[in-house]
Amino acid sequence: MTTTTEQLSKGKVTTIECGDLNVRVYSTNDAINDQVILLDRAGKGVVIELPCFRDSIEEMTAYIKGKDISIEGKLVSYHAAGSSFLPDVKSYMTDSSVAYNTDGEGAQLIKGFTGAFGSGFDSGTVNSGERIGAGTIGIGGIELEIIPNGDAFEVYIPAAKAVYVHMIGHDCHSIVGSPAHADSIIRNLRGYLDRGTQIFLSSHYGPETREDVEAKIAYLQELKDIAAGSEDREDFKARVNAMFPGYSGSNYLDMTAGFLFRD
């Protein structure tokens, strides 16, 4: 695999060449620093998740046009805002992702971002298109395995030995609702490692490696131990910060502390 990075006016694109398949990760560098995944082979491609700020939509649209890639589908999972992005391209979603973005946490996030960022944020929600379920589908000559979960869905990309999940971040705090939730995340990540996955893609961090995921698993295990020995949420946060100095996502740690210590 060969990896290159191209700096754009606002964001950047990291391209991982996996044989005849390109895995491109557009880092928007916007207010919420989303990542948008573009897979392409022989001039045809599919996008996983949408850019939601209008300048990012404009930049990614221009990038795709410049590379002469015909986008054959958009997989809309956790990030459904951004309906002005490639509006004529067919969208694919699961029942779980529609629920997440219509009445669930995704819808609440879109509402909050609309209030916070105003007209620069494209609050138009993509919730219509082809409903898909668990299993393998082909879009633009690219085989994809759809893996629904309790929130939305994940995507396995066999040709690249890659997987898209919503959030990882080996040096970023995570939102953990309970020790059982931490165990669930660990099981999911461990399952992909056991499957031989080499590339881990997510919406809020650049491409990561197996070693990065092992680091995330170790973090989650340590988080449970720290919680078990902490007196309250402030004690918990202080211990976590001492163990993992320099981690980003302090707001995620605040949320975790609130979930684990409801005093």
LOBA-548906 format. One record per residue (C-alpha): residue in one letter; x, y, z; residue number from 1. Coordinates in Angstrom, 3 decimals, padded with zeros to 6 digits. Layout:
<rs>
<r><residuo>A</residuo><px>X</px><py>Y</py><pz>Z</pz><num>NUM</num></r>
...
</rs>
This chain:
<rs>
<r><residuo>M</residuo><px>000.000</px><py>000.000</py><pz>000.000</pz><num>1</num></r>
<r><residuo>T</residuo><px>001.166</px><py>003.497</py><pz>-000.889</pz><num>2</num></r>
<r><residuo>T</residuo><px>-000.073</px><py>006.539</py><pz>001.026</pz><num>3</num></r>
<r><residuo>T</residuo><px>000.057</px><py>010.137</py><pz>-000.212</pz><num>4</num></r>
<r><residuo>T</residuo><px>-001.446</px><py>013.373</py><pz>001.099</pz><num>5</num></r>
<r><residuo>E</residuo><px>-002.688</px><py>016.280</py><pz>-001.005</pz><num>6</num></r>
<r><residuo>Q</residuo><px>-003.276</px><py>019.652</py><pz>000.633</pz><num>7</num></r>
<r><residuo>L</residuo><px>-006.334</px><py>021.512</py><pz>-000.620</pz><num>8</num></r>
<r><residuo>S</residuo><px>-007.299</px><py>025.131</py><pz>000.040</pz><num>9</num></r>
<r><residuo>K</residuo><px>-009.118</px><py>024.251</py><pz>003.254</pz><num>10</num></r>
<r><residuo>G</residuo><px>-008.794</px><py>020.548</py><pz>003.973</pz><num>11</num></r>
<r><residuo>K</residuo><px>-006.591</px><py>017.719</py><pz>002.757</pz><num>12</num></r>
<r><residuo>V</residuo><px>-006.986</px><py>014.316</py><pz>001.121</pz><num>13</num></r>
<r><residuo>T</residuo><px>-005.012</px><py>011.250</py><pz>002.202</pz><num>14</num></r>
<r><residuo>T</residuo><px>-004.998</px><py>008.560</py><pz>-000.491</pz><num>15</num></r>
<r><residuo>I</residuo><px>-004.153</px><py>004.935</py><pz>000.250</pz><num>16</num></r>
<r><residuo>E</residuo><px>-003.597</px><py>002.853</py><pz>-002.885</pz><num>17</num></r>
<r><residuo>C</residuo><px>-004.821</px><py>-000.716</py><pz>-002.341</pz><num>18</num></r>
<r><residuo>G</residuo><px>-004.114</px><py>-002.419</py><pz>-005.644</pz><num>19</num></r>
<r><residuo>D</residuo><px>-006.578</px><py>-000.956</py><pz>-008.151</pz><num>20</num></r>
<r><residuo>L</residuo><px>-008.756</px><py>000.524</py><pz>-005.400</pz><num>21</num></r>
<r><residuo>N</residuo><px>-008.089</px><py>003.972</py><pz>-003.949</pz><num>22</num></r>
<r><residuo>V</residuo><px>-009.169</px><py>004.772</py><pz>-000.405</pz><num>23</num></r>
<r><residuo>R</residuo><px>-009.320</px><py>008.554</py><pz>-000.106</pz><num>24</num></r>
<r><residuo>V</residuo><px>-009.971</px><py>010.319</py><pz>003.196</pz><num>25</num></r>
<r><residuo>Y</residuo><px>-010.996</px><py>013.966</py><pz>002.938</pz><num>26</num></r>
<r><residuo>S</residuo><px>-010.184</px><py>015.766</py><pz>006.186</pz><num>27</num></r>
<r><residuo>T</residuo><px>-012.493</px><py>018.760</py><pz>006.063</pz><num>28</num></r>
<r><residuo>N</residuo><px>-010.668</px><py>020.921</py><pz>008.621</pz><num>29</num></r>
<r><residuo>D</residuo><px>-014.051</px><py>022.446</py><pz>009.400</pz><num>30</num></r>
<r><residuo>A</residuo><px>-015.533</px><py>023.408</py><pz>012.753</pz><num>31</num></r>
<r><residuo>I</residuo><px>-016.164</px><py>019.762</py><pz>013.690</pz><num>32</num></r>
<r><residuo>N</residuo><px>-013.217</px><py>018.333</py><pz>011.713</pz><num>33</num></r>
<r><residuo>D</residuo><px>-015.115</px><py>015.552</py><pz>009.958</pz><num>34</num></r>
<r><residuo>Q</residuo><px>-013.587</px><py>012.954</py><pz>007.666</pz><num>35</num></r>
<r><residuo>V</residuo><px>-015.372</px><py>011.874</py><pz>004.479</pz><num>36</num></r>
<r><residuo>I</residuo><px>-014.382</px><py>008.578</py><pz>002.830</pz><num>37</num></r>
<r><residuo>L</residuo><px>-014.164</px><py>008.225</py><pz>-000.956</pz><num>38</num></r>
<r><residuo>L</residuo><px>-013.515</px><py>004.839</py><pz>-002.562</pz><num>39</num></r>
<r><residuo>D</residuo><px>-012.780</px><py>004.704</py><pz>-006.280</pz><num>40</num></r>
<r><residuo>R</residuo><px>-011.745</px><py>002.186</py><pz>-008.890</pz><num>41</num></r>
<r><residuo>A</residuo><px>-011.413</px><py>002.667</py><pz>-012.653</pz><num>42</num></r>
<r><residuo>G</residuo><px>-013.043</px><py>006.084</py><pz>-012.583</pz><num>43</num></r>
<r><residuo>K</residuo><px>-016.098</px><py>005.088</py><pz>-010.540</pz><num>44</num></r>
<r><residuo>G</residuo><px>-016.558</px><py>005.707</py><pz>-006.837</pz><num>45</num></r>
<r><residuo>V</residuo><px>-018.701</px><py>005.661</py><pz>-003.733</pz><num>46</num></r>
<r><residuo>V</residuo><px>-018.708</px><py>008.096</py><pz>-000.809</pz><num>47</num></r>
<r><residuo>I</residuo><px>-019.109</px><py>007.071</py><pz>002.822</pz><num>48</num></r>
<r><residuo>E</residuo><px>-020.674</px><py>009.898</py><pz>004.869</pz><num>49</num></r>
<r><residuo>L</residuo><px>-021.251</px><py>013.491</py><pz>003.769</pz><num>50</num></r>
<r><residuo>P</residuo><px>-019.449</px><py>016.792</py><pz>004.269</pz><num>51</num></r>
<r><residuo>C</residuo><px>-021.857</px><py>019.120</py><pz>006.044</pz><num>52</num></r>
<r><residuo>F</residuo><px>-020.323</px><py>022.604</py><pz>005.793</pz><num>53</num></r>
<r><residuo>R</residuo><px>-020.930</px><py>024.422</py><pz>002.539</pz><num>54</num></r>
<r><residuo>D</residuo><px>-017.291</px><py>025.301</py><pz>001.886</pz><num>55</num></r>
<r><residuo>S</residuo><px>-016.300</px><py>021.660</py><pz>002.455</pz><num>56</num></r>
<r><residuo>I</residuo><px>-019.062</px><py>020.515</py><pz>000.109</pz><num>57</num></r>
<r><residuo>E</residuo><px>-017.754</px><py>022.895</py><pz>-002.551</pz><num>58</num></r>
<r><residuo>E</residuo><px>-014.150</px><py>021.795</py><pz>-002.044</pz><num>59</num></r>
<r><residuo>M</residuo><px>-014.856</px><py>018.064</py><pz>-002.133</pz><num>60</num></r>
<r><residuo>T</residuo><px>-017.121</px><py>018.412</py><pz>-005.173</pz><num>61</num></r>
<r><residuo>A</residuo><px>-014.328</px><py>020.228</py><pz>-007.019</pz><num>62</num></r>
<r><residuo>Y</residuo><px>-011.799</px><py>017.576</py><pz>-005.954</pz><num>63</num></r>
<r><residuo>I</residuo><px>-013.970</px><py>014.746</py><pz>-007.283</pz><num>64</num></r>
<r><residuo>K</residuo><px>-014.494</px><py>016.594</py><pz>-010.562</pz><num>65</num></r>
<r><residuo>G</residuo><px>-010.764</px><py>017.260</py><pz>-010.867</pz><num>66</num></r>
<r><residuo>K</residuo><px>-010.001</px><py>013.564</py><pz>-010.437</pz><num>67</num></r>
<r><residuo>D</residuo><px>-012.707</px><py>012.709</py><pz>-013.023</pz><num>68</num></r>
<r><residuo>I</residuo><px>-014.434</px><py>010.259</py><pz>-010.657</pz><num>69</num></r>
<r><residuo>S</residuo><px>-018.054</px><py>009.340</py><pz>-011.332</pz><num>70</num></r>
<r><residuo>I</residuo><px>-019.713</px><py>008.920</py><pz>-007.927</pz><num>71</num></r>
<r><residuo>E</residuo><px>-022.215</px><py>006.062</py><pz>-008.134</pz><num>72</num></r>
<r><residuo>G</residuo><px>-023.541</px><py>006.152</py><pz>-004.583</pz><num>73</num></r>
<r><residuo>K</residuo><px>-023.470</px><py>007.829</py><pz>-001.161</pz><num>74</num></r>
<r><residuo>L</residuo><px>-023.583</px><py>005.713</py><pz>001.998</pz><num>75</num></r>
<r><residuo>V</residuo><px>-025.278</px><py>007.800</py><pz>004.683</pz><num>76</num></r>
<r><residuo>S</residuo><px>-024.720</px><py>006.395</py><pz>008.159</pz><num>77</num></r>
<r><residuo>Y</residuo><px>-023.951</px><py>008.702</py><pz>011.087</pz><num>78</num></r>
<r><residuo>H</residuo><px>-023.645</px><py>011.985</py><pz>009.153</pz><num>79</num></r>
<r><residuo>A</residuo><px>-026.793</px><py>012.779</py><pz>007.178</pz><num>80</num></r>
<r><residuo>A</residuo><px>-026.494</px><py>016.583</py><pz>007.051</pz><num>81</num></r>
<r><residuo>G</residuo><px>-025.231</px><py>018.021</py><pz>003.776</pz><num>82</num></r>
<r><residuo>S</residuo><px>-028.024</px><py>017.340</py><pz>001.301</pz><num>83</num></r>
<r><residuo>S</residuo><px>-026.545</px><py>019.787</py><pz>-001.226</pz><num>84</num></r>
<r><residuo>F</residuo><px>-023.540</px><py>017.477</py><pz>-001.707</pz><num>85</num></r>
<r><residuo>L</residuo><px>-023.950</px><py>015.580</py><pz>-004.999</pz><num>86</num></r>
<r><residuo>P</residuo><px>-027.753</px><py>015.833</py><pz>-004.776</pz><num>87</num></r>
<r><residuo>D</residuo><px>-028.334</px><py>013.766</py><pz>-007.929</pz><num>88</num></r>
<r><residuo>V</residuo><px>-026.326</px><py>010.774</py><pz>-006.671</pz><num>89</num></r>
<r><residuo>K</residuo><px>-028.294</px><py>007.890</py><pz>-005.175</pz><num>90</num></r>
<r><residuo>S</residuo><px>-028.089</px><py>007.544</py><pz>-001.386</pz><num>91</num></r>
<r><residuo>Y</residuo><px>-028.037</px><py>004.280</py><pz>000.573</pz><num>92</num></r>
<r><residuo>M</residuo><px>-028.994</px><py>003.874</py><pz>004.239</pz><num>93</num></r>
<r><residuo>T</residuo><px>-030.204</px><py>001.299</py><pz>006.745</pz><num>94</num></r>
<r><residuo>D</residuo><px>-033.337</px><py>001.434</py><pz>008.876</pz><num>95</num></r>
<r><residuo>S</residuo><px>-031.066</px><py>002.060</py><pz>011.868</pz><num>96</num></r>
<r><residuo>S</residuo><px>-029.305</px><py>005.039</py><pz>010.268</pz><num>97</num></r>
<r><residuo>V</residuo><px>-032.616</px><py>006.590</py><pz>009.191</pz><num>98</num></r>
<r><residuo>A</residuo><px>-033.888</px><py>006.327</py><pz>012.765</pz><num>99</num></r>
<r><residuo>Y</residuo><px>-030.628</px><py>007.767</py><pz>014.122</pz><num>100</num></r>
<r><residuo>N</residuo><px>-030.796</px><py>010.783</py><pz>011.805</pz><num>101</num></r>
<r><residuo>T</residuo><px>-034.570</px><py>011.338</py><pz>011.958</pz><num>102</num></r>
<r><residuo>D</residuo><px>-035.420</px><py>011.031</py><pz>015.642</pz><num>103</num></r>
<r><residuo>G</residuo><px>-032.213</px><py>009.905</py><pz>017.348</pz><num>104</num></r>
<r><residuo>E</residuo><px>-028.914</px><py>011.393</py><pz>018.419</pz><num>105</num></r>
<r><residuo>G</residuo><px>-027.952</px><py>012.329</py><pz>014.862</pz><num>106</num></r>
<r><residuo>A</residuo><px>-031.032</px><py>014.510</py><pz>014.505</pz><num>107</num></r>
<r><residuo>Q</residuo><px>-030.266</px><py>016.264</py><pz>017.790</pz><num>108</num></r>
<r><residuo>L</residuo><px>-026.698</px><py>016.950</py><pz>016.678</pz><num>109</num></r>
<r><residuo>I</residuo><px>-027.882</px><py>018.437</py><pz>013.389</pz><num>110</num></r>
<r><residuo>K</residuo><px>-030.286</px><py>020.703</py><pz>015.279</pz><num>111</num></r>
<r><residuo>G</residuo><px>-027.495</px><py>021.844</py><pz>017.601</pz><num>112</num></r>
<r><residuo>F</residuo><px>-025.006</px><py>022.460</py><pz>014.794</pz><num>113</num></r>
<r><residuo>T</residuo><px>-027.591</px><py>024.450</py><pz>012.844</pz><num>114</num></r>
<r><residuo>G</residuo><px>-028.030</px><py>026.789</py><pz>015.781</pz><num>115</num></r>
<r><residuo>A</residuo><px>-024.302</px><py>027.043</py><pz>016.423</pz><num>116</num></r>
<r><residuo>F</residuo><px>-022.990</px><py>027.533</py><pz>012.884</pz><num>117</num></r>
<r><residuo>G</residuo><px>-025.831</px><py>029.159</py><pz>010.969</pz><num>118</num></r>
<r><residuo>S</residuo><px>-026.002</px><py>029.289</py><pz>007.197</pz><num>119</num></r>
<r><residuo>G</residuo><px>-022.476</px><py>027.918</py><pz>006.703</pz><num>120</num></r>
<r><residuo>F</residuo><px>-023.776</px><py>024.559</py><pz>007.905</pz><num>121</num></r>
<r><residuo>D</residuo><px>-025.950</px><py>022.616</py><pz>005.450</pz><num>122</num></r>
<r><residuo>S</residuo><px>-028.690</px><py>021.302</py><pz>007.734</pz><num>123</num></r>
<r><residuo>G</residuo><px>-030.523</px><py>019.545</py><pz>004.910</pz><num>124</num></r>
<r><residuo>T</residuo><px>-030.822</px><py>015.900</py><pz>005.961</pz><num>125</num></r>
<r><residuo>V</residuo><px>-030.493</px><py>012.939</py><pz>003.585</pz><num>126</num></r>
<r><residuo>N</residuo><px>-032.966</px><py>010.332</py><pz>004.809</pz><num>127</num></r>
<r><residuo>S</residuo><px>-034.384</px><py>009.087</py><pz>001.531</pz><num>128</num></r>
<r><residuo>G</residuo><px>-032.866</px><py>006.660</py><pz>-000.931</pz><num>129</num></r>
<r><residuo>E</residuo><px>-032.390</px><py>002.915</py><pz>-001.114</pz><num>130</num></r>
<r><residuo>R</residuo><px>-032.783</px><py>001.035</py><pz>002.159</pz><num>131</num></r>
<r><residuo>I</residuo><px>-030.121</px><py>-001.599</py><pz>002.638</pz><num>132</num></r>
<r><residuo>G</residuo><px>-029.628</px><py>-004.310</py><pz>005.237</pz><num>133</num></r>
<r><residuo>A</residuo><px>-026.796</px><py>-006.438</py><pz>006.531</pz><num>134</num></r>
<r><residuo>G</residuo><px>-024.736</px><py>-008.122</py><pz>003.849</pz><num>135</num></r>
<r><residuo>T</residuo><px>-022.689</px><py>-007.441</py><pz>000.743</pz><num>136</num></r>
<r><residuo>I</residuo><px>-023.603</px><py>-004.919</py><pz>-001.930</pz><num>137</num></r>
<r><residuo>G</residuo><px>-021.747</px><py>-003.628</py><pz>-004.984</pz><num>138</num></r>
<r><residuo>I</residuo><px>-021.663</px><py>000.057</py><pz>-005.935</pz><num>139</num></r>
<r><residuo>G</residuo><px>-019.564</px><py>001.313</py><pz>-008.839</pz><num>140</num></r>
<r><residuo>G</residuo><px>-017.807</px><py>-002.028</py><pz>-009.105</pz><num>141</num></r>
<r><residuo>I</residuo><px>-016.733</px><py>-001.894</py><pz>-005.451</pz><num>142</num></r>
<r><residuo>E</residuo><px>-017.828</px><py>-004.630</py><pz>-003.044</pz><num>143</num></r>
<r><residuo>L</residuo><px>-018.931</px><py>-003.412</py><pz>000.368</pz><num>144</num></r>
<r><residuo>E</residuo><px>-020.209</px><py>-005.252</py><pz>003.434</pz><num>145</num></r>
<r><residuo>I</residuo><px>-022.878</px><py>-003.368</py><pz>005.363</pz><num>146</num></r>
<r><residuo>I</residuo><px>-022.883</px><py>-004.029</py><pz>009.119</pz><num>147</num></r>
<r><residuo>P</residuo><px>-025.860</px><py>-002.381</py><pz>010.889</pz><num>148</num></r>
<r><residuo>N</residuo><px>-025.609</px><py>-001.651</py><pz>014.612</pz><num>149</num></r>
<r><residuo>G</residuo><px>-027.719</px><py>-000.080</py><pz>017.318</pz><num>150</num></r>
<r><residuo>D</residuo><px>-027.102</px><py>003.437</py><pz>016.012</pz><num>151</num></r>
<r><residuo>A</residuo><px>-026.455</px><py>003.340</py><pz>012.260</pz><num>152</num></r>
<r><residuo>F</residuo><px>-024.046</px><py>001.068</py><pz>010.331</pz><num>153</num></r>
<r><residuo>E</residuo><px>-020.410</px><py>000.260</py><pz>009.677</pz><num>154</num></r>
<r><residuo>V</residuo><px>-018.843</px><py>-000.642</py><pz>006.325</pz><num>155</num></r>
<r><residuo>Y</residuo><px>-016.242</px><py>-003.306</py><pz>005.617</pz><num>156</num></r>
<r><residuo>I</residuo><px>-014.207</px><py>-002.930</py><pz>002.405</pz><num>157</num></r>
<r><residuo>P</residuo><px>-012.763</px><py>-006.363</py><pz>001.531</pz><num>158</num></r>
<r><residuo>A</residuo><px>-010.482</px><py>-005.243</py><pz>-001.330</pz><num>159</num></r>
<r><residuo>A</residuo><px>-008.636</px><py>-002.870</py><pz>001.011</pz><num>160</num></r>
<r><residuo>K</residuo><px>-008.919</px><py>-004.954</py><pz>004.205</pz><num>161</num></r>
<r><residuo>A</residuo><px>-010.412</px><py>-001.774</py><pz>005.624</pz><num>162</num></r>
<r><residuo>V</residuo><px>-013.388</px><py>-000.891</py><pz>007.789</pz><num>163</num></r>
<r><residuo>Y</residuo><px>-015.317</px><py>002.306</py><pz>008.434</pz><num>164</num></r>
<r><residuo>V</residuo><px>-016.623</px><py>002.849</py><pz>011.960</pz><num>165</num></r>
<r><residuo>H</residuo><px>-017.922</px><py>006.094</py><pz>013.412</pz><num>166</num></r>
<r><residuo>M</residuo><px>-015.211</px><py>006.930</py><pz>015.959</pz><num>167</num></r>
<r><residuo>I</residuo><px>-011.805</px><py>005.587</py><pz>017.009</pz><num>168</num></r>
<r><residuo>G</residuo><px>-008.915</px><py>008.023</py><pz>017.580</pz><num>169</num></r>
<r><residuo>H</residuo><px>-005.955</px><py>006.325</py><pz>019.262</pz><num>170</num></r>
<r><residuo>D</residuo><px>-004.950</px><py>009.492</py><pz>021.157</pz><num>171</num></r>
<r><residuo>C</residuo><px>-008.412</px><py>010.972</py><pz>021.582</pz><num>172</num></r>
<r><residuo>H</residuo><px>-010.832</px><py>010.465</py><pz>024.466</pz><num>173</num></r>
<r><residuo>S</residuo><px>-013.964</px><py>008.440</py><pz>023.731</pz><num>174</num></r>
<r><residuo>I</residuo><px>-017.596</px><py>008.760</py><pz>024.757</pz><num>175</num></r>
<r><residuo>V</residuo><px>-018.226</px><py>005.773</py><pz>027.026</pz><num>176</num></r>
<r><residuo>G</residuo><px>-021.637</px><py>005.353</py><pz>028.607</pz><num>177</num></r>
<r><residuo>S</residuo><px>-020.815</px><py>002.490</py><pz>030.980</pz><num>178</num></r>
<r><residuo>P</residuo><px>-018.265</px><py>-000.288</py><pz>031.576</pz><num>179</num></r>
<r><residuo>A</residuo><px>-020.493</px><py>-002.539</py><pz>029.471</pz><num>180</num></r>
<r><residuo>H</residuo><px>-020.390</px><py>000.015</py><pz>026.664</pz><num>181</num></r>
<r><residuo>A</residuo><px>-016.585</px><py>000.025</py><pz>026.821</pz><num>182</num></r>
<r><residuo>D</residuo><px>-016.614</px><py>-003.771</py><pz>026.599</pz><num>183</num></r>
<r><residuo>S</residuo><px>-018.883</px><py>-003.576</py><pz>023.561</pz><num>184</num></r>
<r><residuo>I</residuo><px>-016.531</px><py>-001.174</py><pz>021.764</pz><num>185</num></r>
<r><residuo>I</residuo><px>-013.571</px><py>-003.402</py><pz>022.601</pz><num>186</num></r>
<r><residuo>R</residuo><px>-015.343</px><py>-006.507</py><pz>021.267</pz><num>187</num></r>
<r><residuo>N</residuo><px>-016.212</px><py>-004.729</py><pz>018.051</pz><num>188</num></r>
<r><residuo>L</residuo><px>-012.676</px><py>-003.467</py><pz>017.440</pz><num>189</num></r>
<r><residuo>R</residuo><px>-011.149</px><py>-006.803</py><pz>018.452</pz><num>190</num></r>
<r><residuo>G</residuo><px>-013.454</px><py>-008.539</py><pz>015.978</pz><num>191</num></r>
<r><residuo>Y</residuo><px>-012.109</px><py>-006.436</py><pz>013.130</pz><num>192</num></r>
<r><residuo>L</residuo><px>-008.526</px><py>-007.080</py><pz>014.239</pz><num>193</num></r>
<r><residuo>D</residuo><px>-009.211</px><py>-010.818</py><pz>014.322</pz><num>194</num></r>
<r><residuo>R</residuo><px>-010.635</px><py>-010.545</py><pz>010.820</pz><num>195</num></r>
<r><residuo>G</residuo><px>-007.276</px><py>-009.237</py><pz>009.573</pz><num>196</num></r>
<r><residuo>T</residuo><px>-008.338</px><py>-005.627</py><pz>009.019</pz><num>197</num></r>
<r><residuo>Q</residuo><px>-005.369</px><py>-003.395</py><pz>008.169</pz><num>198</num></r>
<r><residuo>I</residuo><px>-006.940</px><py>000.056</py><pz>007.704</pz><num>199</num></r>
<r><residuo>F</residuo><px>-009.373</px><py>001.634</py><pz>010.160</pz><num>200</num></r>
<r><residuo>L</residuo><px>-011.401</px><py>004.600</py><pz>008.911</pz><num>201</num></r>
<r><residuo>S</residuo><px>-013.667</px><py>006.845</py><pz>010.973</pz><num>202</num></r>
<r><residuo>S</residuo><px>-015.565</px><py>010.115</py><pz>010.794</pz><num>203</num></r>
<r><residuo>H</residuo><px>-013.547</px><py>012.057</py><pz>013.357</pz><num>204</num></r>
<r><residuo>Y</residuo><px>-009.956</px><py>010.904</py><pz>012.857</pz><num>205</num></r>
<r><residuo>G</residuo><px>-007.629</px><py>010.154</py><pz>009.951</pz><num>206</num></r>
<r><residuo>P</residuo><px>-006.811</px><py>006.611</py><pz>008.763</pz><num>207</num></r>
<r><residuo>E</residuo><px>-005.500</px><py>004.409</py><pz>011.575</pz><num>208</num></r>
<r><residuo>T</residuo><px>-003.515</px><py>001.188</py><pz>011.818</pz><num>209</num></r>
<r><residuo>R</residuo><px>-003.847</px><py>-002.044</py><pz>013.759</pz><num>210</num></r>
<r><residuo>E</residuo><px>-001.378</px><py>-000.658</py><pz>016.304</pz><num>211</num></r>
<r><residuo>D</residuo><px>-003.559</px><py>002.433</py><pz>016.737</pz><num>212</num></r>
<r><residuo>V</residuo><px>-006.577</px><py>000.239</py><pz>017.434</pz><num>213</num></r>
<r><residuo>E</residuo><px>-004.631</px><py>-001.810</py><pz>019.973</pz><num>214</num></r>
<r><residuo>A</residuo><px>-003.823</px><py>001.503</py><pz>021.699</pz><num>215</num></r>
<r><residuo>K</residuo><px>-007.517</px><py>002.434</py><pz>021.726</pz><num>216</num></r>
<r><residuo>I</residuo><px>-008.440</px><py>-000.933</py><pz>023.230</pz><num>217</num></r>
<r><residuo>A</residuo><px>-005.810</px><py>-000.484</py><pz>025.951</pz><num>218</num></r>
<r><residuo>Y</residuo><px>-007.218</px><py>002.995</py><pz>026.660</pz><num>219</num></r>
<r><residuo>L</residuo><px>-010.748</px><py>001.646</py><pz>027.043</pz><num>220</num></r>
<r><residuo>Q</residuo><px>-009.618</px><py>-001.127</py><pz>029.364</pz><num>221</num></r>
<r><residuo>E</residuo><px>-007.680</px><py>001.370</py><pz>031.491</pz><num>222</num></r>
<r><residuo>L</residuo><px>-010.684</px><py>003.697</py><pz>031.538</pz><num>223</num></r>
<r><residuo>K</residuo><px>-012.785</px><py>001.001</py><pz>033.204</pz><num>224</num></r>
<r><residuo>D</residuo><px>-010.123</px><py>000.340</py><pz>035.839</pz><num>225</num></r>
<r><residuo>I</residuo><px>-009.748</px><py>004.039</py><pz>036.602</pz><num>226</num></r>
<r><residuo>A</residuo><px>-013.509</px><py>004.449</py><pz>036.936</pz><num>227</num></r>
<r><residuo>A</residuo><px>-013.693</px><py>001.547</py><pz>039.389</pz><num>228</num></r>
<r><residuo>G</residuo><px>-011.134</px><py>003.220</py><pz>041.654</pz><num>229</num></r>
<r><residuo>S</residuo><px>-012.355</px><py>006.835</py><pz>041.412</pz><num>230</num></r>
<r><residuo>E</residuo><px>-014.413</px><py>008.667</py><pz>044.013</pz><num>231</num></r>
<r><residuo>D</residuo><px>-016.363</px><py>010.978</py><pz>041.690</pz><num>232</num></r>
<r><residuo>R</residuo><px>-016.313</px><py>012.449</py><pz>038.202</pz><num>233</num></r>
<r><residuo>E</residuo><px>-013.627</px><py>015.052</py><pz>038.940</pz><num>234</num></r>
<r><residuo>D</residuo><px>-011.362</px><py>012.452</py><pz>040.516</pz><num>235</num></r>
<r><residuo>F</residuo><px>-011.983</px><py>010.210</py><pz>037.500</pz><num>236</num></r>
<r><residuo>K</residuo><px>-011.107</px><py>012.947</py><pz>034.992</pz><num>237</num></r>
<r><residuo>A</residuo><px>-007.958</px><py>013.884</py><pz>036.874</pz><num>238</num></r>
<r><residuo>R</residuo><px>-006.763</px><py>010.272</py><pz>036.934</pz><num>239</num></r>
<r><residuo>V</residuo><px>-007.536</px><py>009.765</py><pz>033.223</pz><num>240</num></r>
<r><residuo>N</residuo><px>-005.723</px><py>012.971</py><pz>032.239</pz><num>241</num></r>
<r><residuo>A</residuo><px>-002.712</px><py>011.929</py><pz>034.313</pz><num>242</num></r>
<r><residuo>M</residuo><px>-002.636</px><py>008.527</py><pz>032.609</pz><num>243</num></r>
<r><residuo>F</residuo><px>-003.252</px><py>009.898</py><pz>029.091</pz><num>244</num></r>
<r><residuo>P</residuo><px>-001.719</px><py>013.397</py><pz>028.935</pz><num>245</num></r>
<r><residuo>G</residuo><px>-002.165</px><py>015.343</py><pz>025.729</pz><num>246</num></r>
<r><residuo>Y</residuo><px>-005.222</px><py>013.415</py><pz>024.521</pz><num>247</num></r>
<r><residuo>S</residuo><px>-007.689</px><py>015.475</py><pz>022.508</pz><num>248</num></r>
<r><residuo>G</residuo><px>-011.456</px><py>015.342</py><pz>022.974</pz><num>249</num></r>
<r><residuo>S</residuo><px>-011.719</px><py>016.745</py><pz>026.490</pz><num>250</num></r>
<r><residuo>N</residuo><px>-015.441</px><py>017.283</py><pz>025.862</pz><num>251</num></r>
<r><residuo>Y</residuo><px>-015.791</px><py>013.530</py><pz>025.252</pz><num>252</num></r>
<r><residuo>L</residuo><px>-014.090</px><py>012.856</py><pz>028.588</pz><num>253</num></r>
<r><residuo>D</residuo><px>-016.512</px><py>015.237</py><pz>030.283</pz><num>254</num></r>
<r><residuo>M</residuo><px>-019.414</px><py>013.313</py><pz>028.781</pz><num>255</num></r>
<r><residuo>T</residuo><px>-017.959</px><py>009.969</py><pz>029.864</pz><num>256</num></r>
<r><residuo>A</residuo><px>-017.468</px><py>011.229</py><pz>033.402</pz><num>257</num></r>
<r><residuo>G</residuo><px>-021.083</px><py>012.377</py><pz>033.463</pz><num>258</num></r>
<r><residuo>F</residuo><px>-022.315</px><py>008.966</py><pz>032.320</pz><num>259</num></r>
<r><residuo>L</residuo><px>-020.150</px><py>006.986</py><pz>034.762</pz><num>260</num></r>
<r><residuo>F</residuo><px>-020.752</px><py>009.210</py><pz>037.792</pz><num>261</num></r>
<r><residuo>R</residuo><px>-024.346</px><py>010.393</py><pz>037.913</pz><num>262</num></r>
<r><residuo>D</residuo><px>-024.159</px><py>012.329</py><pz>041.168</pz><num>263</num></r>
</rs>
